[in-house]
């Protein structure tokens, strides 16, 4: 019962605040609490997609950095 309310009312607010650097640290504790209290299915369906989007932005940058480091090492 409470989890349904969390995902309907609290989670959308946390998602918006996660996008703002100034309050990111304040959002961390309630987000971890939600992750601990939800089931694996709820986590995969509701919470995980919110974290995958920033990961996609970091992957190309990481590969470019690692490639340039390899070039430097080979020179």
PAZAPA-4460 file (N, C-alpha, C; in steps of 0.05 Angstrom, whole numbers, plus 32768, in hexadecimal, padded with zeros to 4 digits):
% residues 75
    n_x    n_y    n_z   ca_x   ca_y   ca_z    c_x    c_y    c_z   seq   type   mol
   8010   7FE8   8000   8000   8000   8000   8011   8019   8000     1      X     A
   8024   801B   8013   8035   8032   8015   8047   8035   7FFC     2      X     A
   8051   801E   7FF2   8063   801F   7FDB   8055   802B   7FC3     3      X     A
   803B   8024   7FBF   802C   802F   7FA9   802B   804E   7FAB     4      X     A
   8026   8058   7FC3   8026   8075   7FC7   8041   8081   7FC3     5      X     A
   8056   8073   7FCC   8071   807E   7FC8   8077   8081   7FAA     6      X     A
   8070   806D   7F9A   8076   806E   7F7E   8064   8081   7F6F     7      X     A
   804C   8087   7F79   803A   809A   7F6C   8040   80B7   7F73     8      X     A
   8049   80BC   7F8C   804C   80D7   7F95   8069   80DF   7F9C     9      X     A
   8077   80CE   7FA9   8092   80D5   7FB2   80A7   80D1   7F9C    10      X     A
   80A6   80BB   7F8E   80BA   80B5   7F7A   80BB   80CA   7F64    11      X     A
   80A5   80D3   7F59   80A7   80E8   7F44   80B5   8102   7F4E    12      X     A
   80B1   8109   7F67   80BE   8120   7F72   80DC   811B   7F75    13      X     A
   80E3   8103   7F7E   8100   80FC   7F81   810D   80FC   7F66    14      X     A
   8100   80F2   7F51   810B   80F1   7F36   8112   810D   7F2D    15      X     A
   8100   8120   7F31   8105   813B   7F28   811C   8147   7F38    16      X     A
   811E   8142   7F52   8133   814D   7F62   814E   8140   7F5C    17      X     A
   814E   8127   7F52   8167   811A   7F4B   8175   8128   7F33    18      X     A
   8166   8136   7F24   8171   8144   7F0C   817F   815E   7F14    19      X     A
   817C   8167   7F2C   8187   8180   7F36   819F   817A   7F47    20      X     A
   81B6   8185   7F40   81CF   817F   7F4F   81CE   818A   7F6C    21      X     A
   81C0   81A0   7F70   81C0   81AC   7F8B   81B3   819B   7FA0    22      X     A
   819F   818B   7F98   8190   817B   7FAC   8195   815D   7FA9    23      X     A
   81A8   8155   7F98   81AD   8139   7F93   81B4   812A   7FAC    24      X     A
   81C4   8135   7FBD   81CC   8128   7FD6   81B4   8124   7FE8    25      X     A
   81A2   8137   7FE9   818A   8135   7FFA   8177   811F   7FF0    26      X     A
   8177   8119   7FD6   8165   8106   7FCA   8170   80E9   7FCE    27      X     A
   8189   80E7   7FD3   8196   80CC   7FD5   818A   80BA   7FEA    28      X     A
   8186   80C4   8002   817C   80B4   8018   8160   80AA   8013    29      X     A
   814C   80BA   800B   8132   80AF   8005   8132   809C   7FEE    30      X     A
   8143   80A1   7FDA   8145   808F   7FC3   814F   8073   7FCC    31      X     A
   8163   8073   7FDD   816E   8059   7FE7   8158   804B   7FF7    32      X     A
   8149   805A   8007   8134   804E   8017   811F   8041   8004    33      X     A
   8117   804E   7FEF   8104   8042   7FDC   810F   8029   7FCF    34      X     A
   8128   802A   7FC8   8135   8012   7FBC   8135   7FFB   7FCF    35      X     A
   813B   8000   7FE8   813B   7FEA   7FFC   8120   7FDF   8002    36      X     A
   810B   7FEF   8000   80F0   7FE6   8007   80E1   7FDA   7FF0    37      X     A
   80E9   7FDE   7FD8   80D9   7FD4   7FC1   80E3   7FB8   7FB9    38      X     A
   80D2   7FAB   7FA9   80D9   7F91   7F9F   80EC   7F94   7F87    39      X     A
   80F8   7F7E   7F7F   8109   7F7E   7F67   80FA   7F87   7F4F    40      X     A
   80E1   7F7D   7F4C   80D1   7F84   7F35   80CB   7FA2   7F34    41      X     A
   80C4   7FAE   7F4C   80BF   7FCA   7F4D   80D8   7FDA   7F47    42      X     A
   80EE   7FD1   7F52   8108   7FDF   7F4C   810E   7FDF   7F2E    43      X     A
   810C   7FC8   7F22   8112   7FC6   7F05   80FF   7FD6   7EF4    44      X     A
   80E5   7FD6   7EFC   80D1   7FE4   7EEB   80D0   8002   7EF0    45      X     A
   80D4   800B   7F08   80CF   8027   7F0F   80E9   8037   7F14    46      X     A
   80FB   802C   7F25   8112   803C   7F2D   8129   803A   7F1A    47      X     A
   8130   8022   7F11   8147   801E   7F00   8147   802E   7EE6    48      X     A
   8130   8031   7ED9   8131   8041   7EC0   8139   805E   7EC5    49      X     A
   8135   8069   7EDD   813D   8084   7EE3   815C   8086   7EE5    50      X     A
   8169   8070   7EED   8186   8070   7EF0   8194   8069   7ED6    51      X     A
   8187   805C   7EC4   8193   8054   7EAB   8198   806B   7E99    52      X     A
   8188   807F   7E99   818B   8096   7E87   81A6   80A4   7E8B    53      X     A
   81AE   80AC   7EA4   81C8   80B8   7EA7   81DF   80A5   7EA0    54      X     A
   81DB   808B   7EA4   81F0   8078   7E9D   81F6   8078   7E7F    55      X     A
   81E1   807C   7E6F   81E5   807D   7E52   81F6   8095   7E4A    56      X     A
   81F3   80AB   7E58   8203   80C3   7E52   8220   80BF   7E5A    57      X     A
   8226   80AF   7E6E   8241   80AC   7E77   8251   8097   7E67    58      X     A
   8244   8083   7E5C   8252   806E   7E4E   8262   8078   7E36    59      X     A
   8257   8088   7E24   8267   8092   7E0D   827F   80A2   7E17    60      X     A
   827C   80B3   7E2B   8292   80C2   7E35   82A8   80B1   7E41    61      X     A
   82A0   809C   7E4E   82B3   808A   7E5A   82C3   807B   7E45    62      X     A
   82B6   8072   7E30   82C4   8063   7E1B   82D8   8076   7E0C    63      X     A
   82D0   808F   7E08   82E1   80A2   7DFA   82FA   80A8   7E0C    64      X     A
   82F5   80AA   7E26   830B   80AF   7E38   831E   8098   7E39    65      X     A
   8313   8080   7E3A   8325   8068   7E3C   8334   8064   7E22    66      X     A
   8328   806B   7E0B   8336   8068   7DF1   834D   807C   7DF0    67      X     A
   8348   8095   7DF9   835E   80A9   7DF8   8374   80A1   7E0B    68      X     A
   836D   8095   7E22   8382   808C   7E35   8393   8076   7E28    69      X     A
   8386   8064   7E19   8395   804E   7E0C   83A8   805A   7DF7    70      X     A
   839F   806E   7DE9   83B0   807A   7DD4   83C8   8087   7DE2    71      X     A
   83C3   8095   7DF8   83DA   80A1   7E06   83EE   808C   7E10    72      X     A
   83E3   8076   7E19   83F5   8061   7E23   8405   8055   7E0C    73      X     A
   83F9   8052   7DF5   8407   8046   7DDF   841C   8058   7DD2    74      X     A
   8419   8073   7DD5   842C   8085   7DCB   8444   8085   7DDD    75      X     A
***
